[in-house]
Amino acid sequence: MNLSSLKPAKGSTHNSKRVGRGQGSGKGGTSTRGHKGAQSRSGYSKKVGFEGGQMPLQRRIPKRGFKNVNRVEYAVINLATIQYYADKFKVDTIDVEFLRANSMIKNSEILKVLGNGELTSKVKVSAHAISATAQAGIEKAGGTFTKI
């Protein structure tokens, strides 16, 4: 076997359709494009979502809801997760810089502490926001929370 003997597998290739080569070929005249209309012209390209002039689905369905431009998206961390990190990394301070350094949140994200789970270690927590249950859980364990 060498490069000059390579060829496609049997049945995997087809002859191309030779259009516009006379009436005797069966594909002459209109070159399989039909008569008149946009699709028979050269340079025609259908726009995405075009339904042949029928009102497109995107415009038939009513608009619903709204996008609140003032919404603040938080990256969240629960008390159970704080306890896990405190045990795993043997640290007494969990803050945004620690979480970013360990790739747990992105640089652009702001952090909120939520109260799911239980905290047993005395940990200093620093974040942008906190829920009431999380605040109570941190204080119950003897830790402190500071808002950034």
Contacts in CASP RR format, 6 or more apart in sequence:
PFRMAT RR
TARGET T0000
AUTHOR 0000-0000-0000
METHOD contacts of the structure
MODEL  1
MNLSSLKPAKGSTHNSKRVGRGQGSGKGGTSTRGHKGAQSRSGYSKKVGF
EGGQMPLQRRIPKRGFKNVNRVEYAVINLATIQYYADKFKVDTIDVEFLR
ANSMIKNSEILKVLGNGELTSKVKVSAHAISATAQAGIEKAGGTFTKI
17 27 0 8 1.000
17 32 0 8 1.000
18 25 0 8 1.000
18 27 0 8 1.000
19 25 0 8 1.000
19 27 0 8 1.000
19 28 0 8 1.000
19 31 0 8 1.000
19 32 0 8 1.000
20 27 0 8 1.000
20 28 0 8 1.000
20 29 0 8 1.000
20 31 0 8 1.000
21 27 0 8 1.000
21 28 0 8 1.000
22 28 0 8 1.000
22 29 0 8 1.000
23 29 0 8 1.000
30 40 0 8 1.000
33 39 0 8 1.000
33 40 0 8 1.000
34 40 0 8 1.000
38 44 0 8 1.000
49 56 0 8 1.000
49 57 0 8 1.000
49 58 0 8 1.000
50 56 0 8 1.000
51 57 0 8 1.000
72 110 0 8 1.000
73 109 0 8 1.000
73 110 0 8 1.000
74 109 0 8 1.000
74 110 0 8 1.000
74 111 0 8 1.000
74 112 0 8 1.000
74 128 0 8 1.000
74 129 0 8 1.000
75 105 0 8 1.000
75 106 0 8 1.000
75 109 0 8 1.000
75 110 0 8 1.000
75 111 0 8 1.000
75 112 0 8 1.000
76 111 0 8 1.000
76 112 0 8 1.000
76 113 0 8 1.000
76 114 0 8 1.000
77 94 0 8 1.000
77 99 0 8 1.000
77 104 0 8 1.000
77 105 0 8 1.000
77 111 0 8 1.000
77 112 0 8 1.000
77 113 0 8 1.000
77 114 0 8 1.000
77 127 0 8 1.000
78 113 0 8 1.000
78 114 0 8 1.000
78 115 0 8 1.000
78 116 0 8 1.000
78 117 0 8 1.000
78 134 0 8 1.000
79 113 0 8 1.000
79 114 0 8 1.000
79 115 0 8 1.000
79 116 0 8 1.000
79 117 0 8 1.000
79 118 0 8 1.000
79 119 0 8 1.000
79 134 0 8 1.000
79 137 0 8 1.000
79 138 0 8 1.000
80 116 0 8 1.000
80 117 0 8 1.000
80 118 0 8 1.000
80 119 0 8 1.000
82 94 0 8 1.000
82 113 0 8 1.000
82 119 0 8 1.000
82 123 0 8 1.000
82 125 0 8 1.000
83 117 0 8 1.000
83 118 0 8 1.000
83 119 0 8 1.000
83 120 0 8 1.000
83 121 0 8 1.000
83 123 0 8 1.000
85 91 0 8 1.000
85 94 0 8 1.000
85 98 0 8 1.000
85 104 0 8 1.000
86 92 0 8 1.000
86 94 0 8 1.000
86 121 0 8 1.000
86 123 0 8 1.000
87 121 0 8 1.000
89 102 0 8 1.000
91 98 0 8 1.000
91 123 0 8 1.000
92 121 0 8 1.000
92 122 0 8 1.000
92 123 0 8 1.000
92 124 0 8 1.000
93 123 0 8 1.000
93 124 0 8 1.000
93 125 0 8 1.000
93 126 0 8 1.000
94 123 0 8 1.000
94 124 0 8 1.000
94 125 0 8 1.000
94 126 0 8 1.000
95 124 0 8 1.000
95 125 0 8 1.000
95 126 0 8 1.000
95 127 0 8 1.000
96 105 0 8 1.000
96 111 0 8 1.000
96 126 0 8 1.000
96 127 0 8 1.000
96 128 0 8 1.000
96 148 0 8 1.000
99 105 0 8 1.000
99 111 0 8 1.000
100 106 0 8 1.000
100 107 0 8 1.000
105 111 0 8 1.000
110 128 0 8 1.000
110 129 0 8 1.000
111 127 0 8 1.000
111 128 0 8 1.000
111 129 0 8 1.000
112 127 0 8 1.000
112 128 0 8 1.000
112 129 0 8 1.000
112 130 0 8 1.000
112 131 0 8 1.000
113 125 0 8 1.000
113 127 0 8 1.000
113 129 0 8 1.000
113 130 0 8 1.000
113 131 0 8 1.000
113 134 0 8 1.000
113 138 0 8 1.000
113 145 0 8 1.000
114 131 0 8 1.000
114 133 0 8 1.000
114 134 0 8 1.000
115 131 0 8 1.000
115 133 0 8 1.000
115 134 0 8 1.000
115 137 0 8 1.000
118 137 0 8 1.000
119 137 0 8 1.000
119 138 0 8 1.000
119 140 0 8 1.000
119 141 0 8 1.000
120 141 0 8 1.000
121 141 0 8 1.000
122 141 0 8 1.000
122 142 0 8 1.000
122 143 0 8 1.000
123 138 0 8 1.000
123 141 0 8 1.000
123 143 0 8 1.000
124 143 0 8 1.000
124 144 0 8 1.000
124 145 0 8 1.000
124 146 0 8 1.000
125 138 0 8 1.000
125 143 0 8 1.000
125 144 0 8 1.000
125 145 0 8 1.000
125 146 0 8 1.000
126 145 0 8 1.000
126 146 0 8 1.000
126 147 0 8 1.000
126 148 0 8 1.000
127 145 0 8 1.000
127 147 0 8 1.000
127 148 0 8 1.000
128 147 0 8 1.000
128 148 0 8 1.000
129 147 0 8 1.000
130 138 0 8 1.000
130 145 0 8 1.000
130 147 0 8 1.000
134 145 0 8 1.000
135 145 0 8 1.000
138 144 0 8 1.000
138 145 0 8 1.000
139 145 0 8 1.000
END
